[in-house]
Amino acid sequence: MILVNFKIYKESFGDKAVELAKICAKVAKKTGVKIIPVVSALDAYRIKKEVGGDVYLQSVDAVIEGAKTGFISPVAAKELKIDGSIINHSEHRFKTGTIKQILKDWPKDFKSVLCVSSLGQIDKWAKNTTADIVAYEPKELIGSKDKSVATEKSETIKKIAEIYKDKIVLVGAGIKSVEDVKVSLKMGAKGILISSSIIKSQNPEEELEKLASAF
């Protein structure tokens, strides 16, 4: 499984978001690897309608409905046929209590991807999470040009995969090569969470296909 986080780079919203989602779908079909675009709430419905396949949001809030201006409801997202969302990305963090509240009210059949950045977080509050997927991303390696979670934290990946042996574990932060993917999978991860190595690439399709070939 590959989650491609579009973030809100100039290369990844509006018409360009749709084109990137089409690339994800094309490479998924060609390689047989499940590839899911993780997109802005502004683009999600259009991508779902025009491209199809699974589409995840980059974040949702601890609200269901009501007088909550500017918040994103997971229930509303599901009503629009969006398939899931990341929670607690290092660029969009929540307090522990908020995370627990979000997951408590999480709609059925709407996939949850909980981001954690350390074993300490897991030990303190995330060990028994109800999230469907756990994504390990050490914040200091996100966007790194010369290091990755695979090169610097391979043993930690292995420990986290053992802790969450009954869940899907993804890893991210600095992943940019086939070797990064192979090491991550060897350590027990089931997939990767990537962003800039695809979004900022001169040839996103070629780059994504290269990483998918490691599965």
C-alpha positions in Angstrom: 0.0 0.0 0.0 1.2 3.5 -0.9 -0.4 6.7 0.5 0.6 9.7 -1.5 0.1 12.8 0.6 -0.6 15.7 -1.8 -0.3 18.3 1.0 -1.1 21.7 -0.5 1.9 22.2 -2.8 1.2 24.4 -5.8 1.8 21.2 -7.9 -1.0 19.3 -6.0 -4.3 21.2 -5.9 -7.1 22.0 -8.3 -6.6 20.6 -11.8 -3.1 19.4 -10.9 -4.5 17.4 -8.0 -6.8 15.6 -10.4 -3.9 14.8 -12.8 -1.8 13.5 -9.9 -4.7 11.3 -8.8 -5.0 9.9 -12.3 -1.3 9.1 -12.2 -1.8 7.2 -8.9 -4.7 5.2 -10.4 -2.6 4.4 -13.6 0.4 3.2 -11.6 -1.8 1.2 -9.3 -3.4 -0.6 -12.2 -0.1 -1.2 -13.9 1.8 -2.5 -10.8 -1.0 -4.1 -8.8 0.0 -2.0 -5.7 -2.8 -0.2 -3.9 -2.1 3.5 -4.2 -4.3 6.0 -2.4 -4.2 9.8 -2.9 -4.4 11.8 0.3 -5.8 15.1 -0.7 -7.1 18.5 0.5 -10.7 18.6 1.5 -11.2 21.2 -1.3 -10.2 18.6 -4.0 -11.4 15.3 -2.5 -15.0 15.2 -3.9 -13.9 16.2 -7.4 -11.1 13.6 -7.4 -13.5 10.9 -6.2 -16.0 11.8 -8.9 -13.6 12.2 -11.8 -11.0 9.6 -11.0 -12.6 7.1 -8.6 -10.9 4.6 -6.4 -10.1 5.2 -2.8 -9.5 8.8 -1.8 -8.4 9.9 1.7 -8.4 13.3 3.4 -5.3 14.8 5.0 -7.2 15.5 8.3 -10.6 15.7 9.9 -11.8 17.2 13.2 -13.5 16.0 16.3 -17.0 17.1 15.1 -19.9 15.3 13.6 -22.3 18.1 12.7 -23.6 21.4 14.0 -22.4 25.0 14.6 -18.8 24.3 13.9 -17.6 26.8 11.2 -14.5 25.7 9.3 -14.3 22.2 10.7 -14.2 19.0 8.7 -16.5 16.3 9.8 -15.6 12.6 9.1 -19.3 11.8 8.8 -19.8 14.5 6.2 -16.7 13.2 4.3 -18.1 9.7 4.3 -21.5 11.0 3.0 -19.6 12.4 0.0 -18.1 8.9 -0.6 -14.6 9.8 0.6 -13.0 6.6 1.9 -10.9 7.7 4.9 -8.5 10.2 6.5 -5.2 10.7 8.2 -5.2 11.9 11.8 -2.5 13.6 13.7 0.1 14.2 10.9 3.1 16.0 12.3 2.1 19.0 10.3 -1.5 18.9 11.7 -1.3 17.6 15.2 -4.0 17.1 17.8 -3.9 16.7 21.6 -4.2 13.1 22.8 -7.8 13.7 24.1 -8.9 15.1 20.7 -7.5 12.1 18.9 -9.4 9.7 21.2 -12.6 11.7 20.7 -12.2 11.7 16.9 -11.7 7.9 16.9 -14.6 7.4 19.4 -17.0 9.0 17.0 -15.4 7.6 13.8 -17.9 6.5 11.2 -18.1 2.8 10.3 -16.3 1.8 7.1 -14.3 5.1 6.9 -10.6 4.2 7.2 -8.5 5.9 9.9 -4.8 6.4 9.5 -3.2 7.5 12.8 0.2 9.1 12.5 2.7 8.6 15.3 6.3 9.9 15.5 7.9 7.9 18.2 7.8 4.7 20.3 7.2 7.1 23.3 3.9 8.2 21.8 2.9 4.6 21.2 3.7 3.6 24.8 1.9 6.6 26.3 -1.4 6.6 24.5 -1.4 5.0 21.0 -0.6 1.3 21.9 -4.3 0.3 21.9 -5.6 2.6 19.3 -8.7 1.7 17.4 -7.3 3.2 14.2 -7.3 0.9 11.2 -3.8 1.9 10.0 -0.8 3.2 11.9 1.7 5.4 10.1 5.1 5.9 11.7 6.8 9.2 10.6 9.6 10.5 12.7 9.1 14.3 12.3 12.8 15.1 12.0 13.1 13.0 8.9 10.1 14.4 7.0 11.3 16.0 3.8 14.9 14.9 4.4 17.0 15.0 1.2 19.6 12.4 2.3 18.1 10.3 5.1 14.9 8.4 5.6 13.0 6.4 8.2 14.4 3.3 6.5 18.0 4.3 6.8 17.8 5.8 10.3 15.0 4.0 12.1 14.9 0.5 10.7 14.9 -1.2 14.1 12.1 1.1 15.3 10.0 0.1 12.3 10.5 -3.5 13.3 9.4 -2.8 16.9 6.3 -0.9 15.8 5.3 -3.6 13.3 5.5 -6.1 16.2 3.4 -3.9 18.5 0.8 -3.5 15.8 1.0 -7.0 14.4 -2.8 -7.1 13.9 -2.9 -3.7 12.0 -1.6 -2.3 8.8 1.6 -0.4 9.6 2.9 2.2 7.1 6.1 4.2 7.4 7.1 7.6 6.0 9.6 10.5 6.3 12.3 10.8 3.7 11.4 7.7 1.7 12.6 8.2 -1.8 14.3 5.1 -3.1 13.5 1.5 -3.9 15.9 0.4 -1.2 14.0 2.6 1.4 10.8 0.7 0.5 12.5 -2.7 0.5 14.0 -2.1 4.0 10.7 -0.9 5.3 8.8 -3.9 4.1 11.6 -6.3 5.3 11.2 -4.7 8.8 7.5 -5.5 8.8 5.8 -2.4 7.4 2.9 -3.1 4.9 3.4 0.1 2.9 4.7 3.6 2.8 3.4 7.2 3.2 5.1 9.6 0.8 4.8 13.1 -0.4 7.5 15.4 -1.8 9.4 12.7 -3.6 6.4 12.3 -5.8 4.7 15.7 -5.8 7.9 17.6 -6.4 9.3 15.1 -9.0 9.8 16.1 -12.6 8.2 12.9 -13.5 5.7 11.8 -10.8 4.5 8.8 -12.7 8.0 7.4 -13.3 9.0 8.0 -9.7 5.8 6.4 -8.3 6.2 3.4 -10.6 9.8 2.9 -9.4 8.8 2.9 -5.7 5.8 0.6 -6.4 8.2 -1.9 -8.1 9.8 -2.6 -4.7 6.6 -4.3 -3.4 
